[in-house]
């Protein structure tokens, strides 16, 4: 029998992937512009979910990724290069985590 997971306000608040932030609020939180967030979407670094009305919505996880890209762009890195760097950093972090797990087994 399948378990039914009930979404409550509490579980949404704890969910790092819940798309809780509008584009304007997301841009404000990472000190960027909505155009910057759209550029990250065009570069496929983050893909915001869409509300029923078609508006972009961002999760905390996506905002952390966007904030890292924003940091790199603020240091003079072009957006496309910043996106690639963030992807490579994530891949390295995952590889190190897997490597550590394998050592401990």
N, C-alpha and C positions, 0 to 999 in steps of 0.2 A: 504494500500500500504506500502510495506517495505521501510524503510529508508536505503539509501546506505551511508555507512561511508567511506569516502576517507582517506586513510592513506597518510599522507604527512610527510616530514622530521620533521616538527614542532611537529606533534602529536606523532611521534615515540620518539622524544627527551623528551617529557613530560610523556611518558608511562613508569611507573615503572616496567611493566611486559614485555616490549619489549626486546628480547634477543640480546642485542647489543654487548656483550663482548665475545671474544674468550676465550678459556680456559687459554691460556698463560697470556692474559691481566687480566682476572679475578683473577688468582692466584697472579699476581703481585699486584693488587689493595688491596688484603686482606693479603698480606705478607705471602702467603702459597705456596705450590707446586701444580702442576697439579695432582699429586698422592693424595694429600689431597682432592681436589675437586672430584676426582673419588671415593674416600672413602665415601664422603658425598652422592654421588649418589648411591653407593652400599648400604648404610645404609638407603636410601630413604628419606633423609632429604630434598634434592633438586633434581629435575629432569630437567636437562638442555634440551633445545630444540636442535634439530639437523639441521645443515645447509643442503643444497641440497647435499653437498659433504660428509655429515655424521659427520661433526665436531661439537663438543659441543659448545653451545652458551648460555650465562648466562644473566639474567636481573639484574637490580639494586636491586630489591626485593630479588632475590636469593642471591645476594652478601651480603646483610645485614644479612641474615640468616647464610650464610657461615662464615661471619666475627665474628658473635657471637659464633659459634661453634669453630672457630679458637682461640678466646679469652679463651674459656674454656679449650681447649686442651693445650694452652700455659701455663695454670695454673696447668697442670698435670692431667687433666681429660681424660680418654680414649675416643677415637672417638665415639664409640657406646653410651657411657654414655652422652657425650656432645650432641649428636644428640637427645637423649631422653629428656635431660634437656631443650633444645631449643624448642622442641615440647610442653613440659609441660608449659613452660613460655608463649608460644603463646596461648595455651588453656586457661590459667589463665587470660591473657590479654583480650581475647575475652569474657570470662565469666564475667569479671568485667565490660566490656563495655556494655554487654547486661543487666546486673544487673542495671547499672546506667540508661540505657534507660527505663527500666521498672519502676524505681523509679520516673522518670520524666513524666510518662504518667498518 
